[in-house]
Every structure is written in structure tokens, then in C-alpha cells.
Amino acid sequence: MPLPLGSSTIRKYPMHYKIALIINYLGHCISVGALVVAFILFLCLRSIRCLRNIIHWNLITTFILRNVMWFLLQLIDHNIHESNEPWCRLITTIYNYFVVTNFFWMFVEGCYLHTAIVMTYSTDKLRKWVFLFIGWCIPCPIIVAWAIGKLYYENEQCWFGKEPGKYMDYIYQGPVILVLLINFVFLFNIVRILMTKLRASTTSETIQYRKAVKATLVLLPLLGITYMLFFVNPGEDDISQIVFIYFNSFLQSFQGFFVSVFYCFLNGEVRSAVRKRWHRWQDNHALRVRVARAMSIPTSPTRISFHSIKQTTAV
């Protein structure tokens, strides 16, 4: 099923598999919560809606959709999995599509930084639709080709085969590995340029690029490691197998949380915009309170004088 473990491994370590599944549920729940908050922040803060943050926003969107599909995969029981129902295969196909878009949007992140820093090309000339095409459209024919291959050659177990010999999965895993390798080359060039040419520069734009590079340096190896674990043989001994189960479960499920933290919650532009919005709300709230208090106090001298005269006349 969605854990990258063979059925023999699950049978051999049933207790550890159940604990790993709990870690997966917990991690995906935390990730979805953080991702939704980050998505709403990018949606509401129009003042920071530049191309760089739009790329972050799309990456976060792919993680939300991927995690939602992961939860749907958990609803598929063993009987449906073995009967290979069409709707089950459709869910697996959509899930793998969002997996691929994840990495293509990481590739877009790398392209943007490499173009802006290494090629010194003005980001104002970059077109948003090009990045949208790379991130959302290019994965489509890859997944279609994978689905056709699965349909004709490996049409079993809802197309979610993780046993050795499932070669059709390389149709979409191959482009993902290629994207990761290109991104590592991009990052190598970006870091080299930043260390040699921009060390003395303190402009705000350079500071933003440095922060973006730091975030990508942290996230890209993280995303790459979790994906490369699909191809790692953890060894024959029990300890390495168990460590592999827990390590992979934690990294795979908490990816969305780490993306939200580094690309949104620690983003200086987002934090500054949220702070300004909060101060503006506080000022408006304080103003409404003052106006409400002023409206609730009887300050009309005419009414007070008339009331006093009426009491005096009665006496």
C-alpha cells in the first residue's frame, strides 16, 4: 500500500508496520494543517504576490492535493486492492500525478533561483505561464504513459506495486530522478555564485535570494532522500529494516510540514505582511472600541439641562 514496503516486509514486521502507519497518519495530519494555513496566507496576502511566492504557493498546493490523495488511498481495503477496481486505479494514478508535480515544482523552484542568480536574468521578464506549464502540464503525459504501461503490462493491485520487478513505475520515477539531479546541479551553481560574488552584497533582493537558497538547500535533499529511499535496499538484518521503516515513514509524512515552515512560516515577506495586517486589525479594532464607547455615553447638554429643569419644577 502507500508505504514503500513490500508485502513480505509487512508480514515480517507487523507491529513496526502498524506503528509506522500511525506515524504516517500523524505526520500527514500535521502536514495538511500546516499546508492549509500556508495556502490561506499566500491566498490572502496579496501584497506579497510576486512570481517567487506564486511558485511557493503552487508547490504547497501540490502537497495539499498529494496528502489528500494519500488519505483516500488509506480507505482502500485489502479486498479492493486485490480485485483491482477501476476507481482504485484512478486514485493511484491521481496520487502519482501529484507526486510527480511535487518534484516538478521543486524543479521550478530551482529554475527560478538559477535564472535569477547564476544567469543574472531579470525575474521581471520571466513568464508565469511557463512555470505553470512545467509544474502542472509536463507531468500529465508522463503519468498517462505510466497508466497505459500499467494497464497492459502490470494491471494488478490497484497499480500500487512496490515489489521488486515493477518496472512500469520507472516511467514516472525516471523523470523525477532526472529532475532531482538537475536541481542538485542548479543548487551547486547557485551556492558557488553566492559565495564568490554576492558575499559582500547586502541589498534586500540579495538577502531574499540567500534565504530562498537556504530553504531550497534544506528541502531539496529532504525531498530527494525520501524519494530515493524507494530504491534503497536496507539490508537483511532486522535493525536496518526497522530503522528504514521508521525513518522513511517520518520523512515521507512530514514533508508538507517542512515545506510550509521553510517556504511560508519562515518567509520574511510573509511574516512582515502578516505583522502589518495584524497591526492594522488592532488599530481598526481599537478605533471601533473608542467609537462605541463615545456613542454609549450621553453627552448631549440639551437633554441634561431639560432633565434638570424638569426635576426642579417638580420640587
Secondary structure, DSSP 8 states (H G I E B T S, - for coil): --SS--HHHHHH-HHHHHHHHHHHHHHHHHHHHHHHHHHHHHHH-GGG--HHHHHHHHHHHHHHHHHHHHHHHHT--HHHHHHT-HHHHHHHHHHHHHHHHHHHHHHHHHHHHIIIIIS---GGG--HHHHHIIIIITHHHHHHHHHHHHHHH---GGG---STT-GGGHHHHHHHHHHHHHHHHHHHHHHHHHHHTSSS---HHHHHHHHHHHHHHHHHHHHHHHHHGGG----SSHHHHHHHHHHHHHHHHTHHHHHHIIIIIT-HHHHHHHHHHHHHHHHHHHHHHHHHHHHHS---HHHHHHHHHHHHHH-
